[in-house]
Amino acid sequence: MDKIDIKSLSKEELGLRLEGLGAEAYRSRQIFKWIYVKLAKSFDDMTDIPVGMRDTLKKNFYLTRMTALDSKCSKLDGTTKYLFSLEDGNTIEAVFLPEGKRGTICLSSQVGCKYGCSFCASAPFGFVRNLTTSEILDEVIHVKAAHPKDRITNLVFMGIGEPMDNYSNVLEAIRIFNDPGAFNIGARRITISTCGIIPGIERLQKEGLQVELSVSLHSAKNDVRSSLVPINKKYPVKDLIAACKDYTRNTGRVITFEYVMIKGENSSKADSQALVDLLGCMKCKVNVISYNPVRSYGRTIASNGASIQPSSGDIRCFIDVLKKSGVNVTKRKSKGEEIDAGCGQLRISKF
């Protein structure tokens, strides 16, 4: 009989499996605590579980474990980027961002990505496969073990991959992150970021979870957004905004629109006004982010040699238009840029 990946099971599913093996279902709570709170690396570490039952666990289940190949820590803000090797040899990156009493992990959901956003470092590598539920959980387990003095308070699915394209595994992981007997991270402190997969947005609003939803918008103009975010050709910006309005109406949640400013493409006052007109009085907020250089494939300057990073004045003017129109807007402070851990800088290759 093939062994089962124990981290692929919810607490309830594990309890049923244990009952089928002649064990008490309540043991699932102990096992969850050992795996997700005490970070046990083997079943033998679970010392308050009878030896006979530990043997049963070893015969029927296995514990996955990803390997950290390398890490880089920013001397400026303490951000740490990890390069992980998965059991099949593929690699992903995740980032730990400390800030006072808050500790955020930026998680990957796929090996590579199929959506090819023009400013993203993982785009040239294409899509390989989805991460399993266990692999997503292992990202947090490893970072938590590496930072024992830091409290993990927030999780954001903003790393490599499109979370809505790996919907089931991402949601299963979120339910374990949210479980009080596991990671105990509040749903409102977990953010799913999407490039605009409308069926995923529609599906999420029916889950009854109070997770945060973030949408990578980057332009209110359909043609410009299509050049920056190619999935816009399938899900045009007007249809995307309509789906987002339905989401806020049906869930009562505020959507965050991420807007990476790229000089000469989406950073003018006209672009800002177009964004105002698109959003109208929608229940939302806008995060403005300055484009981060992607040195891995040379996209630090435009074809004419000019910088494509907007100036502080460009950003200020853009934000002023939004604020004067009553749009809730903030400039997101980017962290870890010098170690390529900022927005859009994660990739699947080695350092």
ABEGO torsion letter per residue (X at the ends): XBBBBAAABBAAAAAAAAAAAGBBAAAAAAAAAAAAAAGBABAAABAABBAAAAAAAAAABBBBBBBBABBBBBAAAGBBBBBBBBAAGBBBBBBBBBBEABBBBBBBABBEBAAGBAABAAAAAEBABBBBAAAAAAAAAAAAAABAABBBABBBBABBEBAAAAAAAAAAAAAAAABAABAGBBAAABBBBBAGBAAAAAAAAAAGBABBBBBBAGBABAAAAAAABAAAAABBAAAAAAAAAAAAAAAGBBBBBBBBBBBGAAABAAAAAAAAAAAEABBBBBBBBBBBBBAAAGBABBAAGBBABBBAAAAAAAAAAAAAAGBBBBBBBBBGAAAGABBGABBABBX
